[in-house]
């Protein structure tokens, strides 16, 4: 898989709404990271805020149910990991797939890491619900999510 294709994943899901820029090729803060099979931009800063009772940061490149950024303690903690086609995350008792949904050829998964108290959104190109049998299928009630 080419680095260009991996950057396209970042551009599609992580760049929209980023305060640093919307194109890895033109962003001064773009920091490509490939780790354990997933890719992401280390320079990403979610810049869209949903105001209301529970004000929260949003990643507007992600679908409902996966677009709110968890309360991360510092910028170095990942909140999104993108897995190119053919790369499968290792969901297990330390990386628990809780919510999942298939959309447009991608599997979106909210993964909780209880040992370190971090929640991330995994985006798996070509992924299916069969990969996460214990996760709740958010697609069944996505219209109910605010």
C-alpha positions, 0 to 999 in steps of 0.5 A: 500500500502506497504512502499516498493512499495512506495519506488519502485516508488521513485526508478523508477522515482526520483532516476535515475540521482540523485547525491545522489544515485540510490537506496533508500536502499543504499542512505545515503541521502534518506529521505522518505516523505509521505504527502497528499497522495503523496510520494517523497525523500526529499534528491533528487538532480537532477544531470543531466544537459542538456547543450545548449541554455537553460541549465537545470537540468533533472530527467532522470527517467521521460519521455520527457516533464516532465523531466526538473526541473523547477527553484526552489528557494530551495531544500525543494520545491518539483519538483516531487510528486508520487501518488500510485495506488488509490490515486488521486491528488486534481487538482483545481484552486490552483493546475492546471493540465496543461500538461499530458500524459499516459505512461506505466500505469502511468499518468504524469502531469505538475501541476502549483501552481499559488498562490506560483509560483511552478511547479511540476510533478505529477506521478499517478500510474494507472492514466488516461487522464480523470482525467485531462480534461483541460490539454494538452495531450502531448502524441499527440506531444511528438516527437516534444519536445526537 
